[in-house]
């Protein structure tokens, strides 16, 4: 397997991008906003646990998509 960094050169091969802040994102749907808030802890979570977090996000978004729109949000 090819390594991104040589052992004697510890600097990252590519800069790390800014981590998005989900609190700054206005989505207009509180249930989607709440589901995405679960991603706030992702950066500090070991990669081995990311699958579970993404699974929970998927399930929460699926529930949100299947909800009836609230009357005040343009719903029927």
mmCIF file of the N, C-alpha and C atoms, coordinates in Angstrom:
data_MODEL
# 
_entry.id   MODEL 
# 
loop_
_atom_site.group_PDB 
_atom_site.id 
_atom_site.type_symbol 
_atom_site.label_atom_id 
_atom_site.label_alt_id 
_atom_site.label_comp_id 
_atom_site.label_asym_id 
_atom_site.label_entity_id 
_atom_site.label_seq_id 
_atom_site.pdbx_PDB_ins_code 
_atom_site.Cartn_x 
_atom_site.Cartn_y 
_atom_site.Cartn_z 
_atom_site.occupancy 
_atom_site.B_iso_or_equiv 
_atom_site.pdbx_formal_charge 
_atom_site.auth_seq_id 
_atom_site.auth_comp_id 
_atom_site.auth_asym_id 
_atom_site.auth_atom_id 
_atom_site.pdbx_PDB_model_num 
ATOM 1   N N  . UNK A 1 1  ? 0.841   -1.170 0.000  1.00 0.00 ? 1  UNK A N  1 
ATOM 2   C CA . UNK A 1 1  ? 0.000   0.000  0.000  1.00 0.00 ? 1  UNK A CA 1 
ATOM 3   C C  . UNK A 1 1  ? 0.891   1.240  0.000  1.00 0.00 ? 1  UNK A C  1 
ATOM 4   N N  . UNK A 1 2  ? 0.525   2.228  -0.726 1.00 0.00 ? 2  UNK A N  1 
ATOM 5   C CA . UNK A 1 2  ? 1.301   3.465  -0.809 1.00 0.00 ? 2  UNK A CA 1 
ATOM 6   C C  . UNK A 1 2  ? 0.943   4.376  0.351  1.00 0.00 ? 2  UNK A C  1 
ATOM 7   N N  . UNK A 1 3  ? 1.955   4.864  1.035  1.00 0.00 ? 3  UNK A N  1 
ATOM 8   C CA . UNK A 1 3  ? 1.740   5.784  2.150  1.00 0.00 ? 3  UNK A CA 1 
ATOM 9   C C  . UNK A 1 3  ? 1.646   7.209  1.609  1.00 0.00 ? 3  UNK A C  1 
ATOM 10  N N  . UNK A 1 4  ? 0.773   8.026  2.220  1.00 0.00 ? 4  UNK A N  1 
ATOM 11  C CA . UNK A 1 4  ? 0.659   9.415  1.812  1.00 0.00 ? 4  UNK A CA 1 
ATOM 12  C C  . UNK A 1 4  ? 1.866   10.226 2.255  1.00 0.00 ? 4  UNK A C  1 
ATOM 13  N N  . UNK A 1 5  ? 2.412   9.875  3.405  1.00 0.00 ? 5  UNK A N  1 
ATOM 14  C CA . UNK A 1 5  ? 3.556   10.598 3.951  1.00 0.00 ? 5  UNK A CA 1 
ATOM 15  C C  . UNK A 1 5  ? 4.727   9.636  4.118  1.00 0.00 ? 5  UNK A C  1 
ATOM 16  N N  . UNK A 1 6  ? 5.888   10.126 3.845  1.00 0.00 ? 6  UNK A N  1 
ATOM 17  C CA . UNK A 1 6  ? 7.071   9.326  4.102  1.00 0.00 ? 6  UNK A CA 1 
ATOM 18  C C  . UNK A 1 6  ? 7.332   9.349  5.602  1.00 0.00 ? 6  UNK A C  1 
ATOM 19  N N  . UNK A 1 7  ? 7.903   8.302  6.119  1.00 0.00 ? 7  UNK A N  1 
ATOM 20  C CA . UNK A 1 7  ? 8.133   8.187  7.567  1.00 0.00 ? 7  UNK A CA 1 
ATOM 21  C C  . UNK A 1 7  ? 8.968   9.344  8.110  1.00 0.00 ? 7  UNK A C  1 
ATOM 22  N N  . UNK A 1 8  ? 9.904   9.842  7.350  1.00 0.00 ? 8  UNK A N  1 
ATOM 23  C CA . UNK A 1 8  ? 10.765  10.922 7.825  1.00 0.00 ? 8  UNK A CA 1 
ATOM 24  C C  . UNK A 1 8  ? 10.162  12.312 7.596  1.00 0.00 ? 8  UNK A C  1 
ATOM 25  N N  . UNK A 1 9  ? 8.956   12.376 7.016  1.00 0.00 ? 9  UNK A N  1 
ATOM 26  C CA . UNK A 1 9  ? 8.310   13.647 6.708  1.00 0.00 ? 9  UNK A CA 1 
ATOM 27  C C  . UNK A 1 9  ? 6.899   13.640 7.312  1.00 0.00 ? 9  UNK A C  1 
ATOM 28  N N  . UNK A 1 10 ? 6.760   14.059 8.584  1.00 0.00 ? 10 UNK A N  1 
ATOM 29  C CA . UNK A 1 10 ? 5.482   13.917 9.293  1.00 0.00 ? 10 UNK A CA 1 
ATOM 30  C C  . UNK A 1 10 ? 4.395   14.912 8.900  1.00 0.00 ? 10 UNK A C  1 
ATOM 31  N N  . UNK A 1 11 ? 4.691   15.905 8.061  1.00 0.00 ? 11 UNK A N  1 
ATOM 32  C CA . UNK A 1 11 ? 3.683   16.883 7.670  1.00 0.00 ? 11 UNK A CA 1 
ATOM 33  C C  . UNK A 1 11 ? 2.689   16.229 6.710  1.00 0.00 ? 11 UNK A C  1 
ATOM 34  N N  . UNK A 1 12 ? 1.409   16.551 6.870  1.00 0.00 ? 12 UNK A N  1 
ATOM 35  C CA . UNK A 1 12 ? 0.358   15.955 6.046  1.00 0.00 ? 12 UNK A CA 1 
ATOM 36  C C  . UNK A 1 12 ? 0.598   16.234 4.570  1.00 0.00 ? 12 UNK A C  1 
ATOM 37  N N  . UNK A 1 13 ? 0.284   15.260 3.742  1.00 0.00 ? 13 UNK A N  1 
ATOM 38  C CA . UNK A 1 13 ? 0.440   15.406 2.298  1.00 0.00 ? 13 UNK A CA 1 
ATOM 39  C C  . UNK A 1 13 ? -0.530  16.445 1.750  1.00 0.00 ? 13 UNK A C  1 
ATOM 40  N N  . UNK A 1 14 ? -1.689  16.561 2.372  1.00 0.00 ? 14 UNK A N  1 
ATOM 41  C CA . UNK A 1 14 ? -2.687  17.547 1.975  1.00 0.00 ? 14 UNK A CA 1 
ATOM 42  C C  . UNK A 1 14 ? -3.178  18.259 3.225  1.00 0.00 ? 14 UNK A C  1 
ATOM 43  N N  . UNK A 1 15 ? -3.505  19.543 3.110  1.00 0.00 ? 15 UNK A N  1 
ATOM 44  C CA . UNK A 1 15 ? -4.021  20.242 4.292  1.00 0.00 ? 15 UNK A CA 1 
ATOM 45  C C  . UNK A 1 15 ? -5.397  19.705 4.679  1.00 0.00 ? 15 UNK A C  1 
ATOM 46  N N  . UNK A 1 16 ? -5.683  19.720 5.948  1.00 0.00 ? 16 UNK A N  1 
ATOM 47  C CA . UNK A 1 16 ? -6.986  19.286 6.437  1.00 0.00 ? 16 UNK A CA 1 
ATOM 48  C C  . UNK A 1 16 ? -7.999  20.394 6.192  1.00 0.00 ? 16 UNK A C  1 
ATOM 49  N N  . UNK A 1 17 ? -9.123  20.083 5.544  1.00 0.00 ? 17 UNK A N  1 
ATOM 50  C CA . UNK A 1 17 ? -10.125 21.126 5.293  1.00 0.00 ? 17 UNK A CA 1 
ATOM 51  C C  . UNK A 1 17 ? -10.807 21.568 6.593  1.00 0.00 ? 17 UNK A C  1 
ATOM 52  N N  . UNK A 1 18 ? -11.386 22.758 6.571  1.00 0.00 ? 18 UNK A N  1 
ATOM 53  C CA . UNK A 1 18 ? -12.150 23.242 7.727  1.00 0.00 ? 18 UNK A CA 1 
ATOM 54  C C  . UNK A 1 18 ? -13.295 22.282 7.983  1.00 0.00 ? 18 UNK A C  1 
ATOM 55  N N  . UNK A 1 19 ? -13.537 21.982 9.255  1.00 0.00 ? 19 UNK A N  1 
ATOM 56  C CA . UNK A 1 19 ? -14.643 21.111 9.602  1.00 0.00 ? 19 UNK A CA 1 
ATOM 57  C C  . UNK A 1 19 ? -15.916 21.937 9.596  1.00 0.00 ? 19 UNK A C  1 
ATOM 58  N N  . UNK A 1 20 ? -16.970 21.519 8.885  1.00 0.00 ? 20 UNK A N  1 
ATOM 59  C CA . UNK A 1 20 ? -18.192 22.330 8.825  1.00 0.00 ? 20 UNK A CA 1 
ATOM 60  C C  . UNK A 1 20 ? -18.885 22.394 10.184 1.00 0.00 ? 20 UNK A C  1 
ATOM 61  N N  . UNK A 1 21 ? -19.484 23.533 10.478 1.00 0.00 ? 21 UNK A N  1 
ATOM 62  C CA . UNK A 1 21 ? -20.232 23.725 11.713 1.00 0.00 ? 21 UNK A CA 1 
ATOM 63  C C  . UNK A 1 21 ? -21.712 23.637 11.379 1.00 0.00 ? 21 UNK A C  1 
ATOM 64  N N  . UNK A 1 22 ? -22.354 22.548 11.776 1.00 0.00 ? 22 UNK A N  1 
ATOM 65  C CA . UNK A 1 22 ? -23.761 22.354 11.429 1.00 0.00 ? 22 UNK A CA 1 
ATOM 66  C C  . UNK A 1 22 ? -24.663 23.370 12.118 1.00 0.00 ? 22 UNK A C  1 
ATOM 67  N N  . UNK A 1 23 ? -24.215 23.983 13.205 1.00 0.00 ? 23 UNK A N  1 
ATOM 68  C CA . UNK A 1 23 ? -25.044 24.973 13.901 1.00 0.00 ? 23 UNK A CA 1 
ATOM 69  C C  . UNK A 1 23 ? -25.218 26.232 13.056 1.00 0.00 ? 23 UNK A C  1 
ATOM 70  N N  . UNK A 1 24 ? -24.291 26.507 12.153 1.00 0.00 ? 24 UNK A N  1 
ATOM 71  C CA . UNK A 1 24 ? -24.382 27.697 11.307 1.00 0.00 ? 24 UNK A CA 1 
ATOM 72  C C  . UNK A 1 24 ? -25.288 27.492 10.096 1.00 0.00 ? 24 UNK A C  1 
ATOM 73  N N  . UNK A 1 25 ? -25.739 26.284 9.871  1.00 0.00 ? 25 UNK A N  1 
ATOM 74  C CA . UNK A 1 25 ? -26.542 25.970 8.696  1.00 0.00 ? 25 UNK A CA 1 
ATOM 75  C C  . UNK A 1 25 ? -28.026 26.084 9.028  1.00 0.00 ? 25 UNK A C  1 
ATOM 76  N N  . UNK A 1 26 ? -28.722 26.945 8.309  1.00 0.00 ? 26 UNK A N  1 
ATOM 77  C CA . UNK A 1 26 ? -30.163 27.086 8.480  1.00 0.00 ? 26 UNK A CA 1 
ATOM 78  C C  . UNK A 1 26 ? -30.864 26.250 7.415  1.00 0.00 ? 26 UNK A C  1 
ATOM 79  N N  . UNK A 1 27 ? -31.533 25.188 7.849  1.00 0.00 ? 27 UNK A N  1 
ATOM 80  C CA . UNK A 1 27 ? -32.184 24.303 6.897  1.00 0.00 ? 27 UNK A CA 1 
ATOM 81  C C  . UNK A 1 27 ? -33.685 24.527 6.816  1.00 0.00 ? 27 UNK A C  1 
ATOM 82  N N  . UNK A 1 28 ? -34.260 25.169 7.810  1.00 0.00 ? 28 UNK A N  1 
ATOM 83  C CA . UNK A 1 28 ? -35.696 25.407 7.795  1.00 0.00 ? 28 UNK A CA 1 
ATOM 84  C C  . UNK A 1 28 ? -36.510 24.246 8.330  1.00 0.00 ? 28 UNK A C  1 
ATOM 85  N N  . UNK A 1 29 ? -35.906 23.119 8.547  1.00 0.00 ? 29 UNK A N  1 
ATOM 86  C CA . UNK A 1 29 ? -36.623 21.959 9.082  1.00 0.00 ? 29 UNK A CA 1 
ATOM 87  C C  . UNK A 1 29 ? -35.923 21.527 10.358 1.00 0.00 ? 29 UNK A C  1 
ATOM 88  N N  . UNK A 1 30 ? -36.583 21.721 11.507 1.00 0.00 ? 30 UNK A N  1 
ATOM 89  C CA . UNK A 1 30 ? -35.925 21.411 12.780 1.00 0.00 ? 30 UNK A CA 1 
ATOM 90  C C  . UNK A 1 30 ? -35.543 19.946 12.951 1.00 0.00 ? 30 UNK A C  1 
ATOM 91  N N  . UNK A 1 31 ? -36.306 19.025 12.379 1.00 0.00 ? 31 UNK A N  1 
ATOM 92  C CA . UNK A 1 31 ? -35.961 17.609 12.554 1.00 0.00 ? 31 UNK A CA 1 
ATOM 93  C C  . UNK A 1 31 ? -34.707 17.251 11.758 1.00 0.00 ? 31 UNK A C  1 
ATOM 94  N N  . UNK A 1 32 ? -34.528 17.853 10.588 1.00 0.00 ? 32 UNK A N  1 
ATOM 95  C CA . UNK A 1 32 ? -33.309 17.631 9.806  1.00 0.00 ? 32 UNK A CA 1 
ATOM 96  C C  . UNK A 1 32 ? -32.134 18.292 10.511 1.00 0.00 ? 32 UNK A C  1 
ATOM 97  N N  . UNK A 1 33 ? -32.348 19.511 11.023 1.00 0.00 ? 33 UNK A N  1 
ATOM 98  C CA . UNK A 1 33 ? -31.295 20.218 11.754 1.00 0.00 ? 33 UNK A CA 1 
ATOM 99  C C  . UNK A 1 33 ? -30.847 19.390 12.961 1.00 0.00 ? 33 UNK A C  1 
ATOM 100 N N  . UNK A 1 34 ? -31.800 18.798 13.682 1.00 0.00 ? 34 UNK A N  1 
ATOM 101 C CA . UNK A 1 34 ? -31.466 17.976 14.851 1.00 0.00 ? 34 UNK A CA 1 
ATOM 102 C C  . UNK A 1 34 ? -30.685 16.730 14.437 1.00 0.00 ? 34 UNK A C  1 
ATOM 103 N N  . UNK A 1 35 ? -31.068 16.129 13.309 1.00 0.00 ? 35 UNK A N  1 
ATOM 104 C CA . UNK A 1 35 ? -30.361 14.936 12.829 1.00 0.00 ? 35 UNK A CA 1 
ATOM 105 C C  . UNK A 1 35 ? -28.921 15.275 12.468 1.00 0.00 ? 35 UNK A C  1 
ATOM 106 N N  . UNK A 1 36 ? -28.717 16.398 11.806 1.00 0.00 ? 36 UNK A N  1 
ATOM 107 C CA . UNK A 1 36 ? -27.368 16.790 11.402 1.00 0.00 ? 36 UNK A CA 1 
ATOM 108 C C  . UNK A 1 36 ? -26.510 17.212 12.586 1.00 0.00 ? 36 UNK A C  1 
ATOM 109 N N  . UNK A 1 37 ? -27.128 17.622 13.670 1.00 0.00 ? 37 UNK A N  1 
ATOM 110 C CA . UNK A 1 37 ? -26.370 18.013 14.863 1.00 0.00 ? 37 UNK A CA 1 
ATOM 111 C C  . UNK A 1 37 ? -25.545 16.843 15.394 1.00 0.00 ? 37 UNK A C  1 
ATOM 112 N N  . UNK A 1 38 ? -25.970 15.626 15.091 1.00 0.00 ? 38 UNK A N  1 
ATOM 113 C CA . UNK A 1 38 ? -25.210 14.458 15.496 1.00 0.00 ? 38 UNK A CA 1 
ATOM 114 C C  . UNK A 1 38 ? -23.837 14.381 14.860 1.00 0.00 ? 38 UNK A C  1 
ATOM 115 N N  . UNK A 1 39 ? -23.632 15.126 13.781 1.00 0.00 ? 39 UNK A N  1 
ATOM 116 C CA . UNK A 1 39 ? -22.335 15.136 13.114 1.00 0.00 ? 39 UNK A CA 1 
ATOM 117 C C  . UNK A 1 39 ? -21.321 16.020 13.826 1.00 0.00 ? 39 UNK A C  1 
ATOM 118 N N  . UNK A 1 40 ? -21.794 16.851 14.754 1.00 0.00 ? 40 UNK A N  1 
ATOM 119 C CA . UNK A 1 40 ? -20.885 17.758 15.455 1.00 0.00 ? 40 UNK A CA 1 
ATOM 120 C C  . UNK A 1 40 ? -19.789 17.017 16.214 1.00 0.00 ? 40 UNK A C  1 
ATOM 121 N N  . UNK A 1 41 ? -20.089 15.826 16.694 1.00 0.00 ? 41 UNK A N  1 
ATOM 122 C CA . UNK A 1 41 ? -19.104 15.066 17.461 1.00 0.00 ? 41 UNK A CA 1 
ATOM 123 C C  . UNK A 1 41 ? -18.270 14.128 16.580 1.00 0.00 ? 41 UNK A C  1 
ATOM 124 N N  . UNK A 1 42 ? -18.555 14.093 15.290 1.00 0.00 ? 42 UNK A N  1 
ATOM 125 C CA . UNK A 1 42 ? -17.895 13.135 14.397 1.00 0.00 ? 42 UNK A CA 1 
ATOM 126 C C  . UNK A 1 42 ? -16.384 13.325 14.342 1.00 0.00 ? 42 UNK A C  1 
ATOM 127 N N  . UNK A 1 43 ? -15.928 14.557 14.294 1.00 0.00 ? 43 UNK A N  1 
ATOM 128 C CA . UNK A 1 43 ? -14.495 14.817 14.155 1.00 0.00 ? 43 UNK A CA 1 
ATOM 129 C C  . UNK A 1 43 ? -13.699 14.257 15.332 1.00 0.00 ? 43 UNK A C  1 
ATOM 130 N N  . UNK A 1 44 ? -14.280 14.268 16.516 1.00 0.00 ? 44 UNK A N  1 
ATOM 131 C CA . UNK A 1 44 ? -13.582 13.782 17.704 1.00 0.00 ? 44 UNK A CA 1 
ATOM 132 C C  . UNK A 1 44 ? -13.827 12.295 17.955 1.00 0.00 ? 44 UNK A C  1 
ATOM 133 N N  . UNK A 1 45 ? -14.587 11.659 17.075 1.00 0.00 ? 45 UNK A N  1 
ATOM 134 C CA . UNK A 1 45 ? -14.933 10.248 17.240 1.00 0.00 ? 45 UNK A CA 1 
ATOM 135 C C  . UNK A 1 45 ? -13.966 9.377  16.439 1.00 0.00 ? 45 UNK A C  1 
ATOM 136 N N  . UNK A 1 46 ? -13.508 8.269  17.013 1.00 0.00 ? 46 UNK A N  1 
ATOM 137 C CA . UNK A 1 46 ? -12.631 7.369  16.256 1.00 0.00 ? 46 UNK A CA 1 
ATOM 138 C C  . UNK A 1 46 ? -13.300 6.905  14.958 1.00 0.00 ? 46 UNK A C  1 
ATOM 139 N N  . UNK A 1 47 ? -12.533 6.777  13.915 1.00 0.00 ? 47 UNK A N  1 
ATOM 140 C CA . UNK A 1 47 ? -13.059 6.403  12.602 1.00 0.00 ? 47 UNK A CA 1 
ATOM 141 C C  . UNK A 1 47 ? -13.836 5.084  12.677 1.00 0.00 ? 47 UNK A C  1 
ATOM 142 N N  . UNK A 1 48 ? -13.404 4.187  13.519 1.00 0.00 ? 48 UNK A N  1 
ATOM 143 C CA . UNK A 1 48 ? -14.093 2.892  13.643 1.00 0.00 ? 48 UNK A CA 1 
ATOM 144 C C  . UNK A 1 48 ? -15.548 3.059  14.078 1.00 0.00 ? 48 UNK A C  1 
ATOM 145 N N  . UNK A 1 49 ? -15.885 4.189  14.704 1.00 0.00 ? 49 UNK A N  1 
ATOM 146 C CA . UNK A 1 49 ? -17.249 4.429  15.179 1.00 0.00 ? 49 UNK A CA 1 
ATOM 147 C C  . UNK A 1 49 ? -18.071 5.276  14.207 1.00 0.00 ? 49 UNK A C  1 
ATOM 148 N N  . UNK A 1 50 ? -17.481 5.725  13.116 1.00 0.00 ? 50 UNK A N  1 
ATOM 149 C CA . UNK A 1 50 ? -18.204 6.577  12.168 1.00 0.00 ? 50 UNK A CA 1 
ATOM 150 C C  . UNK A 1 50 ? -19.382 5.861  11.526 1.00 0.00 ? 50 UNK A C  1 
ATOM 151 N N  . UNK A 1 51 ? -19.247 4.573  11.249 1.00 0.00 ? 51 UNK A N  1 
ATOM 152 C CA . UNK A 1 51 ? -20.326 3.836  10.604 1.00 0.00 ? 51 UNK A CA 1 
ATOM 153 C C  . UNK A 1 51 ? -21.601 3.910  11.432 1.00 0.00 ? 51 UNK A C  1 
ATOM 154 N N  . UNK A 1 52 ? -21.491 3.761  12.738 1.00 0.00 ? 52 UNK A N  1 
ATOM 155 C CA . UNK A 1 52 ? -22.663 3.819  13.601 1.00 0.00 ? 52 UNK A CA 1 
ATOM 156 C C  . UNK A 1 52 ? -23.293 5.214  13.583 1.00 0.00 ? 52 UNK A C  1 
ATOM 157 N N  . UNK A 1 53 ? -22.456 6.243  13.583 1.00 0.00 ? 53 UNK A N  1 
ATOM 158 C CA . UNK A 1 53 ? -22.976 7.616  13.564 1.00 0.00 ? 53 UNK A CA 1 
ATOM 159 C C  . UNK A 1 53 ? -23.690 7.890  12.244 1.00 0.00 ? 53 UNK A C  1 
ATOM 160 N N  . UNK A 1 54 ? -23.090 7.461  11.133 1.00 0.00 ? 54 UNK A N  1 
ATOM 161 C CA . UNK A 1 54 ? -23.746 7.660  9.838  1.00 0.00 ? 54 UNK A CA 1 
ATOM 162 C C  . UNK A 1 54 ? -25.034 6.848  9.738  1.00 0.00 ? 54 UNK A C  1 
ATOM 163 N N  . UNK A 1 55 ? -25.057 5.664  10.326 1.00 0.00 ? 55 UNK A N  1 
ATOM 164 C CA . UNK A 1 55 ? -26.276 4.861  10.348 1.00 0.00 ? 55 UNK A CA 1 
ATOM 165 C C  . UNK A 1 55 ? -27.387 5.558  11.117 1.00 0.00 ? 55 UNK A C  1 
ATOM 166 N N  . UNK A 1 56 ? -27.041 6.136  12.267 1.00 0.00 ? 56 UNK A N  1 
ATOM 167 C CA . UNK A 1 56 ? -28.028 6.882  13.050 1.00 0.00 ? 56 UNK A CA 1 
ATOM 168 C C  . UNK A 1 56 ? -28.516 8.105  12.286 1.00 0.00 ? 56 UNK A C  1 
ATOM 169 N N  . UNK A 1 57 ? -27.609 8.795  11.605 1.00 0.00 ? 57 UNK A N  1 
ATOM 170 C CA . UNK A 1 57 ? -27.990 9.958  10.798 1.00 0.00 ? 57 UNK A CA 1 
ATOM 171 C C  . UNK A 1 57 ? -28.943 9.528  9.690  1.00 0.00 ? 57 UNK A C  1 
ATOM 172 N N  . UNK A 1 58 ? -28.623 8.453  9.011  1.00 0.00 ? 58 UNK A N  1 
ATOM 173 C CA . UNK A 1 58 ? -29.488 7.939  7.946  1.00 0.00 ? 58 UNK A CA 1 
ATOM 174 C C  . UNK A 1 58 ? -30.886 7.655  8.476  1.00 0.00 ? 58 UNK A C  1 
ATOM 175 N N  . UNK A 1 59 ? -30.957 6.953  9.598  1.00 0.00 ? 59 UNK A N  1 
ATOM 176 C CA . UNK A 1 59 ? -32.256 6.605  10.163 1.00 0.00 ? 59 UNK A CA 1 
ATOM 177 C C  . UNK A 1 59 ? -33.042 7.843  10.580 1.00 0.00 ? 59 UNK A C  1 
ATOM 178 N N  . UNK A 1 60 ? -32.356 8.825  11.189 1.00 0.00 ? 60 UNK A N  1 
ATOM 179 C CA . UNK A 1 60 ? -33.030 10.052 11.621 1.00 0.00 ? 60 UNK A CA 1 
ATOM 180 C C  . UNK A 1 60 ? -33.542 10.846 10.424 1.00 0.00 ? 60 UNK A C  1 
ATOM 181 N N  . UNK A 1 61 ? -32.748 10.909 9.353  1.00 0.00 ? 61 UNK A N  1 
ATOM 182 C CA . UNK A 1 61 ? -33.201 11.625 8.160  1.00 0.00 ? 61 UNK A CA 1 
ATOM 183 C C  . UNK A 1 61 ? -34.365 10.898 7.485  1.00 0.00 ? 61 UNK A C  1 
ATOM 184 N N  . UNK A 1 62 ? -34.343 9.585  7.505  1.00 0.00 ? 62 UNK A N  1 
ATOM 185 C CA . UNK A 1 62 ? -35.439 8.819  6.932  1.00 0.00 ? 62 UNK A CA 1 
ATOM 186 C C  . UNK A 1 62 ? -36.736 9.090  7.688  1.00 0.00 ? 62 UNK A C  1 
ATOM 187 N N  . UNK A 1 63 ? -36.666 9.113  9.012  1.00 0.00 ? 63 UNK A N  1 
ATOM 188 C CA . UNK A 1 63 ? -37.846 9.429  9.827  1.00 0.00 ? 63 UNK A CA 1 
ATOM 189 C C  . UNK A 1 63 ? -38.332 10.839 9.496  1.00 0.00 ? 63 UNK A C  1 
ATOM 190 N N  . UNK A 1 64 ? -37.395 11.774 9.397  1.00 0.00 ? 64 UNK A N  1 
ATOM 191 C CA . UNK A 1 64 ? -37.749 13.155 9.093  1.00 0.00 ? 64 UNK A CA 1 
ATOM 192 C C  . UNK A 1 64 ? -38.427 13.275 7.730  1.00 0.00 ? 64 UNK A C  1 
ATOM 193 N N  . UNK A 1 65 ? -37.908 12.567 6.735  1.00 0.00 ? 65 UNK A N  1 
ATOM 194 C CA . UNK A 1 65 ? -38.502 12.624 5.399  1.00 0.00 ? 65 UNK A CA 1 
ATOM 195 C C  . UNK A 1 65 ? -39.894 12.004 5.350  1.00 0.00 ? 65 UNK A C  1 
ATOM 196 N N  . UNK A 1 66 ? -40.164 11.080 6.243  1.00 0.00 ? 66 UNK A N  1 
ATOM 197 C CA . UNK A 1 66 ? -41.465 10.408 6.244  1.00 0.00 ? 66 UNK A CA 1 
ATOM 198 C C  . UNK A 1 66 ? -42.484 11.097 7.142  1.00 0.00 ? 66 UNK A C  1 
ATOM 199 N N  . UNK A 1 67 ? -42.082 12.153 7.866  1.00 0.00 ? 67 UNK A N  1 
ATOM 200 C CA . UNK A 1 67 ? -43.017 12.896 8.707  1.00 0.00 ? 67 UNK A CA 1 
ATOM 201 C C  . UNK A 1 67 ? -43.929 13.745 7.844  1.00 0.00 ? 67 UNK A C  1 
ATOM 202 N N  . UNK A 1 68 ? -45.135 13.961 8.350  1.00 0.00 ? 68 UNK A N  1 
ATOM 203 C CA . UNK A 1 68 ? -46.045 14.903 7.705  1.00 0.00 ? 68 UNK A CA 1 
ATOM 204 C C  . UNK A 1 68 ? -45.530 16.308 7.990  1.00 0.00 ? 68 UNK A C  1 
ATOM 205 N N  . UNK A 1 69 ? -45.561 17.198 6.992  1.00 0.00 ? 69 UNK A N  1 
ATOM 206 C CA . UNK A 1 69 ? -45.126 18.572 7.235  1.00 0.00 ? 69 UNK A CA 1 
ATOM 207 C C  . UNK A 1 69 ? -45.999 19.243 8.304  1.00 0.00 ? 69 UNK A C  1 
ATOM 208 N N  . UNK A 1 70 ? -45.386 20.072 9.131  1.00 0.00 ? 70 UNK A N  1 
ATOM 209 C CA . UNK A 1 70 ? -46.141 20.812 10.143 1.00 0.00 ? 70 UNK A CA 1 
ATOM 210 C C  . UNK A 1 70 ? -47.012 21.839 9.449  1.00 0.00 ? 70 UNK A C  1 
ATOM 211 N N  . UNK A 1 71 ? -48.164 22.118 10.033 1.00 0.00 ? 71 UNK A N  1 
ATOM 212 C CA . UNK A 1 71 ? -49.126 23.053 9.439  1.00 0.00 ? 71 UNK A CA 1 
ATOM 213 C C  . UNK A 1 71 ? -48.512 24.426 9.225  1.00 0.00 ? 71 UNK A C  1 
ATOM 214 N N  . UNK A 1 72 ? -47.632 24.859 10.124 1.00 0.00 ? 72 UNK A N  1 
ATOM 215 C CA . UNK A 1 72 ? -47.017 26.174 10.007 1.00 0.00 ? 72 UNK A CA 1 
ATOM 216 C C  . UNK A 1 72 ? -45.887 26.241 9.005  1.00 0.00 ? 72 UNK A C  1 
ATOM 217 N N  . UNK A 1 73 ? -45.460 25.110 8.467  1.00 0.00 ? 73 UNK A N  1 
ATOM 218 C CA . UNK A 1 73 ? -44.328 25.091 7.532  1.00 0.00 ? 73 UNK A CA 1 
ATOM 219 C C  . UNK A 1 73 ? -44.779 24.791 6.109  1.00 0.00 ? 73 UNK A C  1 
ATOM 220 N N  . UNK A 1 74 ? -45.957 25.266 5.736  1.00 0.00 ? 74 UNK A N  1 
ATOM 221 C CA . UNK A 1 74 ? -46.413 25.060 4.376  1.00 0.00 ? 74 UNK A CA 1 
ATOM 222 C C  . UNK A 1 74 ? -47.066 23.708 4.161  1.00 0.00 ? 74 UNK A C  1 
ATOM 223 N N  . UNK A 1 75 ? -47.355 23.013 5.242  1.00 0.00 ? 75 UNK A N  1 
ATOM 224 C CA . UNK A 1 75 ? -47.981 21.688 5.117  1.00 0.00 ? 75 UNK A CA 1 
ATOM 225 C C  . UNK A 1 75 ? -49.463 21.791 4.866  1.00 0.00 ? 75 UNK A C  1 
ATOM 226 N N  . UNK A 1 76 ? -50.098 20.657 4.574  1.00 0.00 ? 76 UNK A N  1 
ATOM 227 C CA . UNK A 1 76 ? -51.535 20.630 4.246  1.00 0.00 ? 76 UNK A CA 1 
ATOM 228 C C  . UNK A 1 76 ? -52.390 20.746 5.472  1.00 0.00 ? 76 UNK A C  1 
# 
